[in-house]
């Protein structure tokens, strides 16, 4: 099943506090509906916390809005290992994702060609969570592996519930941390370990027949991302097209081999306040023309989707509606 050129979808977060209202927007405005993350409703819906449910030793302080991983003398780790298989599923409850469960209630009323889920990527997850000493859990080999196991199980559970309502499922692996890898703050992070963890989670998704997409809303080593085996690259074309275009030869190979680009063409930063539709359309057309200096434009267009540049959770509802309306117009004008 192929995707039509300039099919639209969203990255994940929305600013709503009412999950049903958020879902109405998603189903109305996006070709590929996605379940909305609602960080303004609860600390548990924030990017890392949302996927921590079921991982041993996690401690959440909602009042202080902190999360950490603190080893203790309980049997949590033993029980985790005893119940684990390569096909283990770990659910995301409504306490951590009201938007997901509201989405599923609505989605079950009909059948969709595609539905989209998402997880926080293993690098962002392990380089955001800290242990009792304040060290990132990435640097604890066992906790790093447990985190990867947890995220794979979350992806599999999502695929199971979403494909009850869809012919095919997309799972976006959100890795904003990629833009900072290599900086002094993350010295000691192994490129080999990045590659291994990313390849594992991509493989788990693809083995179910679902599509895997790696999303980064900043600079990234896109050649390394392509090497993970991902089906899609989701990038902020509005602000970071120039750095993405540096990888044009590898992107060309990626598209020829069946990959897709998800153009984050609508800004979700403060630029959205002043951005005009004509300005966004002109920028997108210019970027496609620039990329076509290295890649056949027909190939680019046939393998392109559209989205906001990142999640809209930090914007207002009014700004979110503006972004969604712009995206719908872009689809029509790019197709014509």
Residue pairs with C-beta under 8 A, 6 or more apart in sequence:
1 113
1 114
1 167
1 168
3 114
3 260
3 305
4 31
5 301
5 302
5 303
5 304
5 334
5 335
6 301
6 304
6 305
6 306
6 330
6 331
6 334
6 335
7 31
7 32
7 305
7 306
7 331
8 29
8 30
8 31
8 32
8 305
8 306
8 307
8 327
8 328
8 330
8 331
9 30
9 31
9 32
9 33
9 34
9 116
9 170
9 262
9 305
9 306
9 307
10 26
10 30
10 34
10 36
10 116
10 307
10 308
10 311
10 312
11 34
11 118
11 172
11 174
11 215
11 217
11 234
11 264
11 307
11 308
11 309
11 310
11 311
11 312
12 34
12 35
12 36
12 37
12 118
12 172
12 174
12 311
12 313
13 36
13 37
13 38
13 39
13 47
13 311
13 312
13 313
13 314
14 22
14 25
14 26
14 36
14 37
14 38
14 99
14 311
14 312
14 313
14 320
15 40
15 312
15 313
15 314
15 315
15 316
15 317
15 319
15 320
16 22
16 25
16 36
16 38
16 40
16 99
16 317
16 320
17 38
17 40
17 41
19 36
19 38
19 41
19 98
19 99
19 101
19 102
19 103
20 102
20 106
22 36
22 38
22 99
22 102
23 35
23 36
23 99
23 102
23 103
23 106
25 36
25 320
25 321
25 324
26 33
26 34
26 35
26 36
26 103
27 33
27 106
29 324
29 325
29 327
29 328
30 324
30 327
31 114
31 331
32 114
32 115
32 116
32 170
32 305
33 103
33 107
33 112
33 115
33 116
34 115
34 116
34 117
34 118
35 97
35 99
35 100
35 103
35 104
35 116
35 117
35 118
36 99
36 100
36 103
37 45
37 47
37 50
37 97
37 99
37 118
37 311
37 313
38 45
38 98
38 99
38 313
39 45
39 46
39 47
39 313
40 313
41 98
42 62
42 95
42 98
43 49
43 60
43 62
43 65
44 50
44 60
44 62
44 95
44 96
45 96
45 97
45 98
45 99
47 120
47 124
47 128
47 174
48 67
48 120
48 124
48 125
48 128
48 129
49 60
49 67
49 96
50 92
50 96
50 97
50 120
51 92
51 96
51 119
51 120
51 125
51 150
51 151
51 154
52 58
52 60
52 67
52 129
52 150
53 90
53 91
53 92
53 93
53 95
53 96
54 90
54 91
54 150
54 153
55 69
55 80
55 146
55 147
55 150
56 76
56 77
56 79
56 80
56 146
57 69
57 70
57 71
57 72
57 76
57 77
57 143
58 67
58 68
58 69
59 67
59 68
59 69
59 70
60 66
60 67
61 67
67 129
68 129
68 130
68 131
68 132
69 129
69 130
69 131
69 132
69 137
69 143
70 131
70 132
71 77
71 131
71 132
77 146
80 146
84 149
87 156
88 149
88 153
88 156
89 153
89 156
89 157
89 160
90 150
90 153
90 154
90 157
91 157
92 100
92 154
92 157
92 158
94 100
94 101
104 161
104 162
104 165
107 115
107 162
107 165
107 166
108 164
108 165
110 165
111 165
111 166
111 167
112 165
112 166
112 167
113 166
113 167
113 168
114 166
114 167
114 168
114 169
114 170
115 162
115 163
115 165
115 166
115 169
115 170
116 162
116 169
116 170
116 171
116 172
117 155
117 158
117 159
117 162
117 169
117 170
117 171
117 172
118 171
118 172
118 173
118 174
118 215
119 151
119 154
119 155
119 158
119 171
119 172
119 173
119 174
119 201
120 128
120 151
120 174
121 151
121 173
121 174
121 175
121 177
121 198
121 201
121 214
122 147
122 148
122 151
122 197
122 198
122 201
123 138
123 175
123 177
123 178
123 181
123 189
123 194
123 197
123 198
124 174
124 175
124 176
124 177
124 178
125 147
125 151
126 136
126 137
126 138
126 143
126 144
126 147
126 148
127 136
127 138
127 177
127 186
127 189
128 136
128 177
129 136
129 137
129 147
130 136
130 137
131 137
131 140
131 143
137 143
137 144
137 147
138 144
138 189
139 188
144 193
144 197
148 197
148 200
148 201
151 201
152 200
152 201
152 204
155 171
155 201
155 204
155 205
156 204
156 208
158 169
158 171
159 169
159 171
159 205
159 208
159 210
162 169
163 169
163 210
168 209
168 210
168 211
169 208
169 210
169 211
170 210
170 211
170 212
170 213
170 232
171 205
171 210
171 211
171 212
171 213
172 213
172 214
172 215
172 234
173 198
173 201
173 202
173 205
173 212
173 213
173 214
173 215
173 230
174 215
175 198
175 214
175 215
175 216
175 220
176 216
176 217
176 218
176 310
177 186
178 216
178 218
178 219
178 220
178 221
178 225
179 216
179 217
179 218
179 219
179 220
180 186
180 218
181 189
181 194
181 221
191 224
194 224
195 224
195 227
195 228
198 214
198 225
198 228
199 227
199 228
199 229
201 212
202 212
202 214
202 228
202 229
202 230
203 229
205 211
205 212
206 212
206 229
206 231
211 231
211 232
212 229
212 230
212 231
212 232
213 230
213 231
213 232
213 233
213 234
213 260
213 262
214 225
214 228
214 230
214 232
214 233
214 234
215 234
215 235
215 262
216 225
216 234
216 235
216 236
217 235
217 236
217 240
217 264
217 309
217 310
218 236
218 240
219 240
219 243
220 235
222 233
222 235
222 244
222 247
222 250
222 251
223 247
223 250
225 233
226 233
226 247
226 250
226 251
226 253
226 254
226 259
230 259
231 258
231 259
231 260
232 259
232 260
232 261
232 262
232 305
233 251
233 254
233 259
233 260
233 261
233 262
234 262
234 264
234 307
235 241
235 244
235 261
235 262
235 263
235 264
236 264
236 309
236 310
237 244
237 263
237 264
237 265
237 283
237 284
237 287
237 309
238 264
238 265
238 266
238 267
238 271
238 280
238 283
238 309
239 267
239 269
239 271
239 309
241 287
241 290
244 251
245 287
245 290
245 291
245 294
248 291
248 293
248 294
248 295
249 294
251 261
251 291
251 294
251 295
252 294
252 295
252 299
255 261
255 295
255 299
255 300
255 303
256 299
258 303
259 303
260 303
260 304
260 305
261 300
261 303
261 304
261 305
262 304
262 305
262 306
262 307
263 284
263 287
263 304
263 305
263 306
263 307
264 307
264 308
264 309
264 310
265 280
265 283
265 284
265 306
265 307
265 308
265 309
265 327
265 330
266 272
266 275
266 280
266 306
266 307
266 308
266 309
266 323
266 326
266 327
266 330
267 275
267 280
267 308
267 309
268 308
268 309
268 310
268 311
268 312
268 314
268 315
268 323
269 309
272 315
272 319
272 322
272 323
273 319
275 326
277 326
277 329
280 326
280 330
281 329
281 330
281 333
284 330
284 334
285 334
288 297
288 300
288 301
288 304
289 297
291 300
292 300
301 334
304 334
306 327
306 330
306 331
306 334
307 327
308 323
308 327
312 319
312 320
312 323
315 323
